[in-house]
Amino acid sequence: MIGHWEIILLLLAVVLLFGSGRISSLMGDVAKGIKSFKKGLKDDDDDSGTHNKGSIENASSRSEGKDVDKSNS
């Protein structure tokens, strides 16, 4: 099992290798990615709700159009 001292040493080594500025910018990029992902999920939910409603309306208008076409033939 990894102890507290090992975690501290590992974090210290990462900071020394990459520098605090690079880690900060990396975390900022990760946060932007998460926000973008959540926004995409929200937009997808909104689009699927209007898409289903539009599909139902289009299907009903198409079926009405077929009835009219049959009566004209």
VOKOL-230203 format. One line per 2 residues: number of its first residue (from 1); their letters; for each residue x, y, z of N, C-alpha, C, CB. Coordinates in steps of 0.05 Angstrom, whole numbers, plus 5000, padded with zeros to 4 digits. Each point is the difference from the previous one (the first is absolute). Glycine has a CB too. Layout:
<recs>
NUM> a> X Y Z X Y Z X Y Z X Y Z; ...
</recs>
This chain:
<recs>
1> mi> 5017 4976 5000 4983 5024 5000 5018 5025 5000 4963 4975 5025; 5029 5044 4960 5015 5025 4998 4994 5018 5024 5001 4997 4949
3> gh> 5019 5012 5065 4996 5016 5024 5000 5030 4993 5022 4965 5027; 4975 5051 4993 4999 5029 4997 5027 5011 4990 4966 5002 5037
5> we> 5056 4988 4973 5026 5010 4992 5006 4995 4971 5016 4993 5047; 4975 4983 4944 5005 4994 4972 4984 5018 4981 5008 4953 5013
7> ii> 4968 5054 4995 4983 5018 4984 5013 5028 4999 4958 4973 5012; 5051 5036 5012 5013 5026 5001 5025 5001 4983 4982 5006 5046
9> ll> 5034 4973 4955 5024 5000 4984 4993 4999 4970 5024 4976 5037; 4956 5009 4956 4992 4998 4972 4990 5028 4990 4987 4952 5007
11> ll> 4997 5061 5009 4990 5027 4992 5023 5020 4998 4956 4990 5022; 5063 5008 4996 5023 5018 4999 5017 4995 4975 5001 5000 5051
13> av> 5002 4975 4942 5015 4993 4976 4986 5010 4975 5018 4959 5023; 4955 5039 4976 4985 5010 4977 5003 5030 4998 4967 4962 5005
15> vl> 5031 5052 5017 5003 5029 5000 5027 5008 4990 4967 5004 5037; 5054 4983 4973 5027 5006 4992 5005 4994 4970 5015 4990 5046
17> lf> 4973 4989 4944 5004 4993 4971 4985 5019 4982 5007 4952 5014; 4968 5053 4992 4983 5015 4981 4998 5029 5007 4975 4959 4992
19> gs> 5030 5049 5033 4996 5028 5008 4972 5006 5007 5038 5013 4971; 4958 5005 5046 4972 5006 5009 4984 5014 4979 5017 5004 5046
21> gr> 4996 5012 4936 4985 5014 4979 4988 4980 4980 5030 5039 5006; 4986 4941 4987 4990 4981 4980 4978 4983 5012 5046 4999 4979
23> is> 4956 4993 5046 4978 4985 5013 4975 5017 5001 5034 4974 5027; 4969 5051 4980 4977 5018 5001 4986 5003 4973 5023 5025 5037
25> sl> 4992 4978 4942 4988 5002 4974 4987 4974 4991 5034 5035 4988; 4978 4942 5020 4989 4974 4994 4973 4997 5014 5046 4981 4994
27> mg> 4952 5027 5031 4975 4998 5015 4979 5019 4988 5026 4988 5042; 4983 5035 4948 4981 5018 4987 4989 4988 4975 5024 5039 5019
29> dv> 4993 4947 4965 4991 4987 4976 4980 4977 5006 5044 5012 4978; 4962 4974 5044 4982 4978 5008 4972 5012 5008 5040 4972 5016
31> ak> 4961 5050 4999 4974 5013 5008 4985 5010 4976 5021 5014 5043; 4992 4997 4937 4987 5009 4975 4987 4976 4986 5032 5039 4996
33> gi> 4983 4939 5003 4989 4976 4987 4976 4989 5014 5045 4990 4986; 4955 5011 5040 4976 4990 5015 4976 5019 4995 5030 4980 5036
35> ks> 4975 5046 4964 4978 5019 4995 4989 4996 4972 5021 5033 5032; 4997 4963 4949 4991 4996 4973 4984 4974 4997 5040 5026 4984
37> fk> 4969 4954 5030 4986 4974 4999 4971 5003 5012 5044 4976 5004; 4954 5037 5019 4974 5004 5012 4982 5017 4982 5021 4997 5046
39> kg> 4990 5024 4942 4984 5016 4982 4991 4984 4976 5026 5040 5014; 4991 4943 4976 4992 4982 4977 4978 4981 5008 5046 5004 4983
41> lk> 4955 4985 5041 4978 4983 5009 4974 5015 5003 5034 4972 5024; 4968 5052 4986 4976 5017 5003 4988 5007 4973 5018 5018 5044
43> dd> 4999 4990 4938 4990 5006 4973 4988 4976 4986 5035 5035 4997; 4977 4942 5007 4990 4975 4988 4973 4993 5011 5047 4984 4994
45> dd> 4949 5020 5032 4974 4995 5012 4979 5019 4989 5022 4984 5042; 4985 5042 4955 4982 5019 4989 4993 4993 4971 5019 5035 5031
47> ds> 5001 4958 4953 4995 4993 4972 4983 4975 4997 5044 5021 4989; 4960 4959 5028 4985 4976 4998 4971 5005 5007 5041 4973 5011
49> gt> 4953 5045 5007 4972 5006 5007 4986 5014 4977 5014 5004 5048; 4998 5015 4939 4988 5014 4978 4999 4982 4975 5015 5044 5019
51> hn> 5006 4939 4979 5001 4982 4977 4977 4980 5000 5050 5005 4999; 4943 4984 5025 4978 4981 5002 4974 5014 4994 5026 4974 5034
53> kg> 4971 5050 4976 4975 5014 4996 4997 5006 4970 5002 5020 5046; 5019 4988 4941 4999 5006 4971 4995 4975 4984 5030 5038 5007
55> si> 4980 4939 5002 4996 4975 4986 4971 4992 5001 5047 4986 5010; 4941 5018 5013 4972 4993 5002 4982 5017 4982 5008 4985 5048
57> en> 4998 5041 4952 4985 5018 4983 5004 4994 4970 5004 5035 5035; 5021 4959 4958 5005 4993 4972 4987 4974 4992 5043 5024 5003
59> as> 4956 4956 5015 4988 4975 4994 4970 5003 4997 5035 4976 5026; 4952 5041 4990 4972 5004 4997 4993 5015 4975 4996 5000 5050
61> sr> 5021 5019 4942 4995 5015 4975 5004 4982 4976 5013 5043 5022; 5007 4939 4980 5004 4981 4978 4977 4981 4997 5049 5004 5007
63> se> 4940 4987 5015 4978 4981 4998 4975 5014 4990 5019 4973 5038; 4977 5052 4969 4978 5016 4989 5004 5004 4970 4993 5023 5044
65> gk> 5031 4982 4948 5005 5004 4972 4995 4974 4984 5034 5035 5012; 4972 4942 4999 4994 4975 4986 4971 4995 4996 5042 4982 5019
67> dv> 4942 5026 5002 4971 4997 4998 4989 5017 4977 4997 4990 5049; 5014 5035 4949 4991 5018 4979 5007 4990 4973 5004 5038 5032
69> dk> 5021 4951 4966 5009 4989 4974 4983 4977 4991 5046 5015 5011; 4945 4968 5008 4984 4977 4993 4972 5009 4990 5024 4972 5034
71> sn> 4966 5049 4978 4973 5009 4992 5001 5013 4973 4988 5006 5048; 5036 5006 4944 5002 5013 4974 5004 4979 4978 5019 5040 5022
73> s> 4990 4936 4984 5006 4980 4980 4976 4986 4990 5043 4995 5020
</recs>
